[in-house]
Amino acid sequence: MKAWEATVRKTQAVAKKRANTIFGTYAAASNVEEEIVADYQDEEHPSGEVYHVERFLPNGDYYAGYWADNFPHGTGKYWWTDGCMYVGDWFRGKTMGKGVFSWPSGAMYEGDFKSGFIDGEGTYSSSNGATYKGSWMMNFKHGRGVKEYANGDCYDGEWCRGLQEGQGKYQWKNGNYYVGEWKNGTICGKGKLGWTNGNVYKGYWEDGLPKGNGSFKWPDESLYIGYWSKDPKDQNGTYYPAGSTLIDGNLEWDPQNVYNVDLKDCKVCTNEKVTILPSNKKLAVWGSSKAVDSSIRPRRMSVDERLDACTDRYFSRIPTPEAARHSTSSAGTYDRDGMDDSFVGLQMEDISTRGSPIRIPEEVKQQGETISKGHKNYELMLNLQLGIRHSVGKPCPPPSLDLKPSAFDPKEKYWIRFPPEGSKNTPPHQSCEFRWKDYCPKVFRTLRMLFKVDPADYMLSICGNDALRELCSAGKSGSFFYLTNDDRYMIKTVKKAEVKVLLRMLNTYYNHVRAFENTLVTKYFGLHCVRLNGPAQKKVRFVIMGNLFCTNYMIHKRYDLKGSTFGRITDKPESEIDANTTLKDLDLNFIFRLQKNWFQEFRRQVDRDCEFLEQEGIMDYSLLVGLHFRDASNCCEHTSSGCLTPTDNGGGDESVPHLSKADMDQLLLYPAGWSSIRLGVNMPAKVERTERKNDDEIQLVGEPTGEYYDVIMFFAIIDILQDYDITKKLEHAYKSIQYDPNSISAVDPKQYSRRFRDYIFKVFVEDICRISR
């Protein structure tokens, strides 16, 4: 203990002497620093050798532990002059593995670290006595965890990005409890609250208060059922006494008592914020174990191994994923000619390569053909834009999440005529006369609100001055696809049978996407029909969906995965396959590795979505996957042109300076850009290359090769409007005679769901991080 106190005193003295330089005593302090620098000089060590050191660093910090190549590496203790301290495992200058981080306030975290972040399983004890024990990701409580608050309350359940989200139980100190759904740290969704006096509320919640359908039950079995709202005008319900027993002799019980009295003692504690995190701390690492010029001051390094003076200038020019959505410039281009000389000393990481190199295109052509005047579908596009502008822009009451059953009635559709000269409700236009049909407008208006789609932006994307782009059919259905110019929305023509399926399942679809914010099923924003006047009376039905690949990242590979083998290989010659080609199951030569918490959430959501589709009798859906390879040279503003990657010219063995994968991790996963990452969108992951055996038996998933690549992933479940109708049953019967019934796509929904999940959970696996020393 005395030795440690002496260390602290000596370190503080060094910091004080360094501080004197600010106030004019530079010469004296400089001499002291030269003495300290001289103390650092030790024998030279070969590159890669791990050895033990104890050092007082120039800025007053102290480190004792194992060291390699100018970085803490192994177990060690680092003490900062502000009082923060870390004791545990290091890997090339980053906290990695098991460790303890303590704050001067008395707060402490003990558990797993990864790449400088609190990540994995661990316990945080705050200075006020509160504790959290559970899962973490990127400094956030994320996954399953238990939080015991300083006032005696306790929460046990799911967390997302530092807030309660999902299923959880909150127990108040006084004995009251809530069990149910949470969102963004507040009670929201379906749940039950019980009081110590025996009263129980079961129903829906919003922003911590009962909102929607619910029931209030007393211990004597008397009951109030109805619609709940804090606004008395919106309340509507019925009181049912238990036999002849009355509450206080009064049948006219006021549900407002729950808001004004019962919920007063049921306030959820707020979550404290930590201002200084381990990933924010800087390391004043000594630059070399060899003789150096004492006049050159060592550069400060961050805990993630980056040199502030040179790399911060570089990283500041590259937008985070959040900022990238608001900019289309290529400001993140890496200029090697202007690179700081300090980069030369950085040790570079390489990507192992084996077999033939992966073909990653240097540029991706814009998809589709612009629909300009003279195009065969030019008038149809004008009609569509006029109809959308009318449907979205007309005045109507604000949407409510609690829709009446009548809103989902398939008969809830409206026709309106658009003559060229205009009418009372429609503007004049240059297209031919047409009629416009809107299906269940209240439902889709509410869905757009639920999916956080701004009506003005929605209209501007589809109906602005920019023309749509037409894509050719992407499958056997013969449907045509249209993309908005900003790539946000995709418009797909659908058959009458598909319209019927969507309208039939619209109620359960609405409840599903409302209950599960991270659902992977396609997001629908509108269902419409255009009927062109004339002898043919042609009808074109179409649905508007979100475009999964609306991103500033270049999508290098696209896959459509079903889990079947018959016909599930691209029929294009290899020379015609590019980044816009959608590959299939037998083209896939990767296994996707997700971080533990993301993988667990992925499994849960795929199970929920497949159960929903199975119950609705849906089959033939698929998982659409897009991959952006982080280290692909010259292919995106988010990656530097100096990165080393397998390229078309097979130059995988040629080493050139590039930023490490850890640096790219810090850039792409830094918490400031966290809000742009969610399940299936902007997800950082690894892919492992696979190879199939050369034998007669078809191998759906190849053998792992140990060759890894860092990627940004996008995925969603698409094509969810095909039910197992008579056509599909006949297709199944016919193909089963010629081929293995398990290899074809047309199977009953239960079998399809089981086969789809079995396949997807072989292709997507948990990424197990192994730390080597």
N, C-alpha and C positions, 0 to 999 in steps of 0.2 A: 504494500500500500504506500509506504514511504517512497519507494522508487517511482511509483506512478505519480505521486504528488510532485516529486522533483522534476519529472518529465514535463508535467503541466506547467510548473513554474518557469522552467527553462524555455519552453515553447512560447509562453506568454511574453517572456522577456524579449525573445527574438521578434515577436510580432510588434512589441512596443518600439523597439529600436528601428524596425522597418517603417513604422508610422512616423517616426521623427523626420524622415526624409521629406515628408510633405510640408513640414514647418521650417525647413531651411537647414537642418543639420545633416545634409546629404553626405558630406565627406566622412564624418565619424561613423554614420550608419553604414556607409559603403565599406569601410574597413572591417566593421563587424561582419558584414555579409561575406566579404572575401574570406574571412577566417572560417565562416560556416561552410562556404563552398569548398575550401581546402579540406575540411573535415569529411566532405562527401566523397572525396576521391578515394577509390579503392581499386583493388586489382581488377584487371580486365577479365570479363567472362565471355566465353563463346556464346554465339547467338543460340537462343533456345534453352540455355542452361537455367535451371531454377535454383536460387540460393537465398539464404536468409539475410535480411538487412534490418537495421534500426536507424532511422533517419529523422533529423529535424529539418523540415523543408524551408526554403527561403521565405515563404510568406507566413511562417509560424505554425503551419500544420505539422503533425507528427505521424509517422508510419512505422510499424514494426510487424514484420512478417516475411512471407516469401515473395520473391521478385524475379522477373524474367524479362529481358529485352526492354528495360526502362519502364516496366509496368508492374503493379501488384499482380501476382499470379500465384494462386494457392490460397492458404489461409493467412489472414493478416488482420491487423487492427489499424484503422485510420481515424485520427482525431483532428477535427477542424477547430479553428480558433474561436468560432462562435459557439462551441460547446457540443455540436453534433458529433456522434461517434458511430462507426460501423465496425463490428467484429464478426468475421466469417469468411466465406469463400469468395475468391476473386478469379476472374478469367480475363487475361490480357487487359487489365485496367478497368474491368467492369464488375460490379457486384453480381455474382452468378452462383447460385446454389443455396446453401443454408447460411443464415446469418442473423445478426441482431443489430438493429439501427435504433439509436436513442437520441432524443432531443433534449436540449437544455431545460425545457419546461418540465421534464420528468416523463414525458410520453415515450413509449417504446414499442417497436415492432419486432417480432421474432418469427421467422419462417423462411419461405422461399423467395429468392430473387432471380430475375432473369434479365440480362442485357441492361442492368442498372435500374430496373424497375422492381417494385414489389409485385410479384407475379407467382401464383401458385397457392399453396395452403399456408396460412399463418395467422398469428394473433397480434392485434394492435390494442395497446392499453393507453388511453389518453390521460392527460394530467388531471382531469376532473374525476377520474375513477371509472369512466365508461370503458368497456372492452368489446372487441369484435373478434370472433374466431370463425374462420371459414375460408372461402375461395377469394382470390384476388386476380385481377388482370390489369396490367399497365397502370399500377397505383390505385386502381378502383376496386371497391368491393364488387365482385362479379361472380355469380354462381350461388351456391348454397352457403349460408352463414348465419351465425347467431350473434345478435348485438344486445348486450346488457348495458342499459343506460345508467347514468349516475344517479338518477332519481328513483331507481328500482324497477322501471319498466323493462320489458324484454321483447325483442322481435326475433323470431325463428322462421326463416323462409328464404325465398329467392331474391337475389340482388342483380341489378344491371347498371353498370357504369356509376357505382357509388350510391344508388338509390334503391329502395325496395321496389321490386317489379316482378310480377308473377304471383304465385301462391305463397302465402305466409300467414303466420299467427303472431298477433301482437297482444301481450299480456300486460295490463296496467298493474301498478303496485297495489291498488285497492281491490284487485280481484276481477275486475271487468276484463273481457277479452274479445278480440276480433279474429275470425278465421275466414280467409277468402282471398280475393284478388287485389293486387296493388298495381299502381302505375305512377312512375315518376315520383316515388316517395310518398304518395298519398293513397288512401283507401279509394279504390276505383274499380268497378266491375261488380261481380256477384259475390256476396259474402254474408256472414252471420256475426252479429254482435250480441254478446250476452252480458247481462248485468248481474251483480252479486245478489240482487233481490229476486232473481229468477226470471226477469223479463228478457225476452229475446226478439231481436229484429232479424228477419231473413229477407234478402232481396238485393236490389241493385243500388250501387253507390256511385257518386261522382264528386270529385274534389273533397273527399272526406265526409260527405253528407249523404243520407239516403236520397236517391233520385231515381225514379222509375217505379216499376211494379215491385211490391214488397208486402210483408205481413209483420205485424207486431203481436206477440203472444205473451199473455200473463201466466203466472204459475197456476191459476185456477182454470186454465184452458180457454179463457175468453180470448177473442181474436179480433184484430182489425186488419182487413185486406183492402188494398187499393193502390192508387198511383200516388207516389210521394214526391214532394217538392218543397223547398224552403219557402217558395212563394205560395201563400195560402190560396191564391186564385187558381193555381194549377192542381191543387190537391183534390182527390176524388176517391172515396172509399166507403166501405161498409163495416160497421161494428157488429160482431156476433158474440153476445154474452154466453157464458158457460151455464147452461140450464136457465135458471131464473136468477142467478147471481149477477148483480150489477156492480160496476166499478163506482164506488162512492154513491151508489144509487142513481147514477146518471148514464143514460144510454148515449147521450150526445158527447162522447169523448172527443177531445180536440187533438189530432195528431201533431199539432204545432208544439205540444208539450215535449215531444221527443227532441226537437231542435233547441227549444228554449231551456229545458231542464235536464233531460237524461244525458244529452251529449256534452254537457258542460265539463264533466270530469273525464272525458274520453279524448283528450288532445294527444296527438302523436308527437313525440319529441323530435326536434330537428336534428339533422346529422351535422356534426362538427366538421369544419374544413381545416385541413392541414396546409399551412402556407409554404412550408419547406418540405420537399419530398426528396428521397434519395437520388432520384434521377436529376434533380436540380443542382445537386452539390458538385463543386468543381474539385479536381485533383491538381495540386501543385506538384506535378511529377518531375523529378530531376531528369533532364534531357539526355544524359549519357553517362556511362560509367568510365569513359575514357577522358583523358586530359582535355579540358576546354578552356577557352579564353574567359577569364573571370569577369571581364567587362561586359560579356553577353549574358543578359538575364534570362533564366529559364522561362519558357513559355508556359502559361497556364493551360491545363488540359481538363476537359470535362470528364465526368465519370464514365462516359461512353467512349472514351479514347480519342476524341476529336480535338484538334488544335484550334482554340478559339480564334486566334488572330487571322488564320487563313481560311478555315472551313466555314466559319460563320458568315463570311462575306459570300461564299459560294452558295451555302444553303439558303441564305436570305433571298436569293434570286429564283429559287424554285418554290412554287406555291405548294402549300399543303393540299391534301385532297379536298378540304372544305373550300379553300380559296380558289382552287382550280375550277370549281364549278361556276365562279363568277368572272372567269377570264378565259379568253380563247387565244391569248398571245403565247408566243414561244419564249417567254422570258427566262425559262429555266435551262436554256442551252448552255452547255459546259464548254468553256473556252480554255483549252489546254495551253495555248500560247500565253495567256495572261495568268497562269496558275502560279500561286505563291511558291517560292522555293522550298518552303517548309514541308510541302507535300512529298518531297523527294525522300525524306526520312521515314515516312509512314510505311509500315509493313503491310503488304497487300495480301488479300485472301484470293484464292482461286476457286473455280468451280470444277469439280472432277468431271471428266468426260470419258465416255467409253462408247464404242460402237460408232455408227454414223452420226454426224451432227444433226441437231434439230434445225429445221428450216424455219427461221423467224424472219418475216419480211421486214424490209427497211421502211416501207411505206404502205399504207392501206388506202385503196381508192374508195371514194365516197360511193355508198351503195345507192342503186336505183337510178332511174331516168327521170329528169325533171319534166313535169307535165306542163308544157308551154302551149301557146295557142297553135292549133293545128293537130295536136295530139288527139288520138281517138277518144280519150277519156277526159278531155279538157272541160266539156260542159258538165260531165258528172262531178268533176272536182268543184266547179263553181256552185253547183246545186248543193253539194255536201257542205261547203263553207257557208252558204247562205242559210241553210237549215240549222247548222250548229250555232251560228250567230243569233238566230231567232230563239232557239231553245234555251241557250245559256243567258242571253242578254235580256229576255223579257222579265218585267218585274214580278216578283213572287215573294211570299213570306219566307223568312229565314228557315233553313232546314232544321229539323229536330231529329236526334238520334233514335227517339222512340217513335217508330212509324206504326201507323195503323195497318191491320191486315189487308185492308182494301188497297193500300198503296202497292202491294205485291200481286194484285190480281192481274193475270195475263190480259184481261179485257181493258186494263188501264192504259190505253194508248190513244193518241190524238193525231188526227189528220189535219193538215193545213195546206191550202192551195197557194202556189207562188206564180201568179201571172207575170209576164215580162213587164207590163205597164205598172205593176205594183197594186197594192190593195190597202185596206184600212190597217191591216196588221203586218203587211210585208212590204219591203222596199222594191222599187223598180230595179230590173237587172237586165243584163245582156244575154242571158242564157234562154233556153227554151222553157216553156211552161212545164212545171212539175208539181208533184204533190209530195209532201214531207210527213213522215210518221215518226212520232216520239213514243217509245215504249217505257212505261213505268217511270216517268220523269222525276217524280219525288224521290224514288229510291236511288236513282243514279246521281241526283243532285246531292243527296246525303252521302253517298259513297265518295263523291269527289271531296266533300268536306272531311270525311273520315280519313281519306288518303292525303289530306292537307294540300289539295290542289286549289290554287287561287283562281276564281272564275275569270278574272281579267287576263291572267297569264295563259289560261287554257284557251280562251278565244283568240288571243294574239298568236299563239303557236299554230293553231289550226286554220284560223281565218284571216291571218295577217296578209301583208302584201307578198310574202314569199310563197312560191308555189309548192305543192306537195311533190314527193318523189315516189314513183311507182316501182315496186319490186316485182319480179316474176314469181310464180308459184313456188312455195318452199316445200311442197309435199304432194302427196297423191290427191289431196282434196280439190285441187284446182283453184283454191282461193287466191285472191290477189291481195297484196299488201301495199299500203301507202304510208310513207314516213313524212312527218312534219319536217320542215327545213332545219329546226333546231334539234331534231332527233328525239324529242321528249316523248312523242306519242306515235303509236302505230295504229293504223286503221285497217281492219281486215274484213273482206267480204265474207259473209257466212250464208249457209243454206238455210232454208225455212226450218228444217228439222233441228238445226243447231240453235236457232232462235227459240224454238219451243223448249229445248232442253234448258237453255239459260233462264227463260222465264219460269219454268217449272221449279228450278232449284234456286231461284233468286232469293227467296226468304232465308233458306238455310245458308246460302253463300254469304248473305249480309251478316247473319249472326256469327258465322265462322270468322270472317275477316274483322269483325268488331271485337270478338273475343280474343283473337290472337294477332297482335300487331305485327309479329314477325312471320306471319304466314307466307309461304313460298308460292302459293297459287297465284295465277295471273290476276292483275288488278284491272277491273273493268270500270270505265268511266262513262260509258253511254252506249245505248243500243237504238239504232235508227233504221229507217227505210226510205229510199227515194224511188218514186214511181214516175217514170218519164211518160209524158203524154204522147199519143200517136197510136198507130195500128197495133204495134206489138205490146203496148202497155207494160213495158219491161220494168221489173222491180229489182232493185239492188239493195240487199240488206247488209248492214255492216255494224261491227262493234269497234269501239275505241278502247285501246289498251295502253298501258305504260310500256315504254321501250326499255327493256332490261339493260341494253348496251348504250344508254345515253350517258356518256362519261368522257372526260378528257383523256383517259387512258386509252391507248391503242389496243384493241382486242386482236391478239395474234392468233388465237385458236378458238374455234367454236365447236361445241359438241351437242348433239341431240341424243339423249340416252334413255332407253326404255327397258333394257334387260332381256330383250329377245335377240335372236341371231339371224332369223330368216330375212334376207333382204336388208340387213343392217350393216351395210358397207357402202361407201361412196362409189358410185359408178363412173365418176370422172377419172380421166387419166391423170397421173401424178403431175404432169406439166401444167394442167389447168386448175389445180387446187391452189387456192390463195387464202388470205386471211378472212375473206368474206364467205368462204365455203363452209357450210355446216356439215361437219363430220358425224359419223354414227358409231354405234357401239363397237363394232369390229375394227374401227379405225383408231379407237382409243388406245394409247400406249403410255398412260400415266395412272398413278394412284394419287389421289388428292389427300394431303395430310393437313388436318385442321388442329389448331391449338385446343387443349383439353376442354375448356369451358365452351368454346364455340362448337366443338364436335358434339358435346352433350346436348347443347341447345338445338343443333342441327338434327340430331336423332329424334329428339322429342317432337320437333316441328314437322318433320317428314312423316312420323307416325300419325300425328293429328291430321295432317292434310290428306294422307292416304285413307284414313278412316272416314273422313268426310266424303271423299270422292267415291269410296266403296259403298257407303250408305246411299249415295245418290245414283248408284248404278253406272258410274262413269268408268271407262277404260280407254286405252290407247293414248293416255297422256305421257308426257316425257319430261325429263329434267334437262333444261337448256343451260349449258355451261359456257362461260366465256373466260379466257385466260389472257392476262397481260403479264408477259415475262419482264420482271423488273430490270434485269441486266441486259436486255436486248439493245444493241448498239444503235444509236441514231434513229430510234423508232418512236420516241415520244418525248414531250417536253419534261416528263417527270423523271427521265433517266438520263444519265450523262453519256456523252459520246465516247468517254474514255473507259467505259466498263468492258470487261472481258466476258464474252459469251460465246456459246456455240453458234456459228454463223454459216451462211450458205457456202462460203468458200473453204470450209473445213479447217479453218485456222485455229482450232481449239487448243493447240499446244503452244501457240505463240503468246508469250506473256507481255502484257503492256500495263502501265500503271492504271489503276482504277480504284474507285471507292469501294470499301469493303461492304459485304452484305449487311454487317451490323450497322454501318453508317446509314445504309439505305433503310434499314429497319427503323432506326431512330427518326429518320426524315419522314417516312410514310406512316409510322405508328405513333408519332408524338401526340400526347393527349390533346394538344390544341386542335388537332384535326380529327379528334375522336368522333365528333358528331356526324361525320360523313360516313362512318363505318357502321354497318348493321348486317344482320344475317342475310347473306346472298348478295350484298352490295359493297363494293370497295373492300372486300375481305382479304387481309394478308394471309398467305398460306404457303405451303411448300408442295411441290409435286415431285413424285419419284417416278423415274422412267421405268417402263416394263417392257419385256420381250416375250412374245408368244413362242411356244415350242413348235417345231416343224414336224408335226405328225398329222395323222388323218383326222383326229378328233378336234373339233372347233373349240378353242379356248377363249371364253368370253373375257376373262381378266388375265392378263399376262403375268409373268414372274417378275418380282422386283429386281432391279439391277444395282441399287445403291447409289444411283445418279440422281442428284437432287437439284431443283431449281426453285428460286423464290418467285412467287407470282402474286398478283392481285386477282381475286376470283369474283365472278358474278354468276349467280345461278337462280333459277326459278322453275316452277312446275307449270308447263304450258299445255295447250290443246286439251282443255278440260270440258269440252262440249260434245264429246262422242259417247253416247250411251250404247249399251249392248242390245241393239235393236235386231230386228229380223235379218237385216242385211249382214250385220257382223256375225250373227249366229250361222248363217249360211256360209259365210266366208270361212268361219272356223271349221265347219263340217267338211267343206270341200278341201281345204288345205291340209286338214288332219289326215286325209287319206294318202296324200303324197309325201308329207313331211312330218317330222316330230312335232306333236301338238304343243310341246313346251317351247318350241323355237319360234312360233308365230306370234304376231302381236294380238290377233283377235281371239281373246279368251275372256271368260266371264269376269266381272269386276273383282270378285273376291280373290280368284287365282291371280289376276293381273296385279292387284295390290300387293299380294304376298311376294310374287316374283320380282316386282319392281323394287320393293324394299330390300329384299335379299341381295339384289345386284348393287343397289346404290350403297348399301352398307359394306360392301366389299371394295367398292371403288373409293369411297370416302372413309378414311380411318383417322384415328387420333395420332397426332404428331408427338412422339415421345422424345423429349430432349435429353441427350446424353452429353455430359460434360467430361471432356478428356483433359488430363493434365500431363 
